[in-house]
Amino acid sequence: MSFFIADALAEAPAAAAAAQPSMIESLIFPIGLFVIFYFFFIRPQIKRQKDHKKLIDTLGKGDEVQTEGGLLGRIVELTDDYAKVEVADNVVLTVRRASVLVVLPKGTLKEI
């Protein structure tokens, strides 16, 4: 049985350890990942935020809007942070301006 041990010890010596990659080579992947995240996630989100802020700043009395909650109505009064939206005859709701999702084309509420 001792001859198995001799064969095991007779194996070739282990190869030398692989050389470490340079610092630049090790940073390529994280930098590439950040660039991908920036162009596919961060930049589009910033663009959507700018567009939404522009939409909120241009709201006016009489605009037909849809809120994030899905309510459709016509703006009857605006303040700095809030808008009063008429959703039906003599039914006026106060909503935050930031909750306005989209301005609808004129006449949309009459078609519904």
C-alpha positions as CSV (number, residue, x, y, z in Angstrom):
1,M,0.0,0.0,0.0
2,S,2.9,2.3,0.5
3,F,3.6,2.5,-3.2
4,F,0.5,4.7,-3.7
5,I,2.0,7.3,-1.5
6,A,5.2,7.4,-3.5
7,D,3.2,7.9,-6.7
8,A,1.3,10.7,-5.2
9,L,4.5,12.4,-4.1
10,A,6.1,12.0,-7.5
11,E,3.6,14.4,-9.1
12,A,5.0,17.4,-10.9
13,P,5.5,20.5,-8.8
14,A,2.7,23.1,-8.8
15,A,2.9,25.8,-11.4
16,A,4.1,29.2,-10.4
17,A,1.4,31.6,-9.2
18,A,-0.1,33.7,-12.0
19,A,1.0,37.3,-12.1
20,Q,-1.3,39.9,-10.7
21,P,-3.0,42.2,-13.2
22,S,-2.0,45.8,-13.3
23,M,-4.1,48.4,-11.5
24,I,-5.5,49.7,-14.7
25,E,-6.6,46.3,-15.8
26,S,-8.3,45.7,-12.5
27,L,-10.2,49.0,-12.8
28,I,-11.5,48.5,-16.4
29,F,-14.5,46.4,-15.3
30,P,-15.8,48.7,-12.5
31,I,-15.4,51.8,-14.7
32,G,-17.1,50.1,-17.6
33,L,-19.9,49.0,-15.3
34,F,-20.3,52.6,-14.1
35,V,-20.5,53.9,-17.6
36,I,-23.2,51.4,-18.5
37,F,-25.2,52.3,-15.4
38,Y,-24.8,56.0,-16.2
39,F,-26.1,55.8,-19.7
40,F,-28.8,53.2,-19.2
41,F,-30.2,54.2,-15.7
42,I,-28.9,57.5,-14.3
43,R,-29.0,59.7,-17.4
44,P,-32.6,58.7,-18.5
45,Q,-33.8,59.2,-14.9
46,I,-32.3,62.7,-14.8
47,K,-33.9,63.5,-18.2
48,R,-37.4,62.3,-17.0
49,Q,-37.0,64.5,-13.8
50,K,-36.2,67.6,-15.9
51,D,-39.1,66.9,-18.2
52,H,-41.5,66.4,-15.3
53,K,-40.3,69.6,-13.6
54,K,-40.8,71.5,-16.9
55,L,-44.3,70.0,-17.2
56,I,-45.2,71.1,-13.6
57,D,-43.8,74.6,-14.1
58,T,-45.9,75.1,-17.3
59,L,-49.2,74.0,-15.8
60,G,-52.0,76.5,-16.3
61,K,-55.6,77.1,-15.4
62,G,-57.9,75.1,-17.8
63,D,-55.3,72.4,-18.5
64,E,-56.8,68.9,-18.6
65,V,-54.5,66.6,-16.6
66,Q,-54.1,63.0,-15.4
67,T,-52.7,62.5,-11.9
68,E,-50.5,59.7,-10.7
69,G,-53.5,58.1,-9.1
70,G,-55.3,58.0,-12.5
71,L,-57.7,60.8,-11.9
72,L,-58.6,62.9,-14.9
73,G,-59.7,66.5,-14.5
74,R,-59.4,70.2,-15.4
75,I,-57.3,72.5,-13.4
76,V,-59.4,75.4,-11.9
77,E,-56.9,76.9,-9.6
78,L,-53.1,76.8,-9.0
79,T,-50.9,77.6,-6.0
80,D,-47.1,77.1,-5.6
81,D,-47.4,73.5,-4.5
82,Y,-51.1,72.5,-5.1
83,A,-53.6,72.4,-7.9
84,K,-57.4,72.3,-7.6
85,V,-58.7,69.8,-10.2
86,E,-62.3,69.6,-11.2
87,V,-63.0,65.9,-11.8
88,A,-66.8,66.2,-12.2
89,D,-69.4,68.9,-12.1
90,N,-69.0,70.8,-8.8
91,V,-66.4,68.2,-7.6
92,V,-63.0,69.8,-7.0
93,L,-60.1,68.0,-5.5
94,T,-56.8,69.5,-4.2
95,V,-53.8,67.6,-5.4
96,R,-50.0,68.3,-5.3
97,R,-48.7,69.7,-8.5
98,A,-46.0,67.0,-8.4
99,S,-48.6,64.3,-8.7
100,V,-49.7,65.6,-12.1
101,L,-48.5,62.9,-14.5
102,V,-49.4,64.2,-17.9
103,V,-51.3,67.1,-19.5
104,L,-54.0,65.8,-21.8
105,P,-54.9,67.3,-25.2
106,K,-57.8,69.8,-25.0
107,G,-61.2,68.2,-25.3
108,T,-60.1,64.8,-24.0
109,L,-62.5,65.1,-21.0
110,K,-65.5,65.8,-23.3
111,E,-64.8,62.6,-25.3
112,I,-64.8,60.4,-22.2
